[in-house]
Amino acid sequence: MVLASGGQDGAICLWDVLTGSRVSHVYGHRGDVTSLVCTNSCVISSGLDDLICIWDRSTGIKLYSIQQEVGCGSSLGVISDSLLVTGGHGCVSFWDLNYGDLLQTVYLGQNSEGQHVRQLLVLDNAAIVCDFGSELSLVYVPSVLEKLD
């Protein structure tokens, strides 16, 4: 089993949980790593540089990166091994982790463009709680996935 950590220097380290040894040490961001989430096959990192990097969990090799809007790279959530959700200015976006493609963006309110989604919490793979501005929003994932069909 591999655990990931990120630092203020933009480095991401992968650690073998059983031995405590460092498996990989790579630089993926210009500045602080602000968020890390994992799936069975990859590690997803975001940084103050508004870049989201997707790494192979077993090798530490960067698969690809996604450039976010300014100030939108710190809110990440994993819905499944192939679906990532990120926060934006008044919205959440859903990404295909296999290809890095934007699947859909859901806007959270009429006057929400100036409000930044600060935190995301994925609940039982069925809903996402979003903290933006002075509000909390709930986005149901099954309804979003149905719209993609």
N, C-alpha and C positions, 0 to 999 in steps of 0.2 A: 504494500500500500504506500502511496506517495502523498505527501502533504506539501502545500505551497505556501511561501511567505514572500512578502514584498517589502522593499525599503525606500527610504527617502532619496537614495541615489539612483532610482529607476530600475534596480535589480530585482529579479524574481529568482528565488531559490526553490528547488524541489528537493524534498527530504524523504529518505526511506524511514518510515515510521518504526519499523521493527528494529533497525540497527542504529537509528539516529544519525546516520551519515548523509552528507549532502550528495545528491545524485546529479544535480545540474545547477549551474549558476549562470544566468544570462542577463543581459541588459536589454530591456524592451521599451523603456520610457525615458523621456527627457525630464527628469525631476521625480517627485514623489509618486509611488504606486499607491493609489487611493482605494482600490477594491480588487478582490480576488474571489472568484467562484470556480467550482470544479464540476465536471461531469465525469462519467466513467472513463472517457477517452481524452479529455482535454482540460486545460486550465485556461481561464479567461481572466485577463488583467486589464485594469484601466488606470490611467494616470492623470496628473494635472496637465499633461500635454494634450488632453482630449482624445487620446488614442486608445482604442480597445485592441488588445492583442490576443490571439487565440494560439495556444501552445499545445503540442502533443504531450500528453501527461506522462507517457513512459520514456520519451527521449529528451524532452525539453526543447525540441525544435519548434521555432515559430512557424505556424502554418499560414497565417495571413493576419492583416490588421484592418481595422475599420476606423476611419477618421470621423469623429463626432463633431457636432456643433460646439462652439466655444462655451465652456462651462457645463457641458452635458456628459462628460465621460466618467462620472463617479458612481452612478446608480446602475447596478447590475443585478440580474436575477436569472436563474436557470429554471426553466419549466420542465424540460426533458433533455435527454442527451443531444437532441438536435434543435432545441428552441431556446433562444436567449431573449431576454427582455431588458431594455435599457430606458433610462429616464431622459427626458429632454425638456425643452421649454414648453411647459403646459401639456406634455404628451408623454406617452410611452410607445416605444417601437419594438417590434418583434422581428428577430433575425433568424435566418436559417444557419445554424452552426456548421453544417456540412459544406456550404458554399460561400458564406458571408453575405448572402443576399438579404436585403430589407424586404420583409414580407408584408408588414402592415404597420401603420401608425394610428394610434387611438388618441384623440384629443380629449382632455379631461374637463373642459369647461369653455364657455363662450369667451371669457376675458382672461384666459389662462396663459396666453403667449408669453407674458412677461414673468410668469412664475416658473421657477425651475424645480423639477422633481428632484428632491434631495435624497430620498431613500425609497427603496422598493423592498417589499417582503412578499415572497411567493408562499401561498398557503395551500398545502396539500395538493399541489399541482392543479388547482381548480380556480384560484382567484389571486389577484395581486393587489396589495394595499400600497398606495402611493402617497407619500408625504410631499406636498408642494404648497408653497405660500403658507396660508394659515389653515389649510384644509387637508383632509384625508379623502382619498377617492378609492373606490373598489372597482376593479376591472375583472370581469369574469372571463377566464381564458377560454372555456368551451365556446362562448358566443363569438369570441374573436376568431377562433379556429374555424367555426362554421362559415364565417364570412369569407374565408380564404378559398373555400371549395367552389 
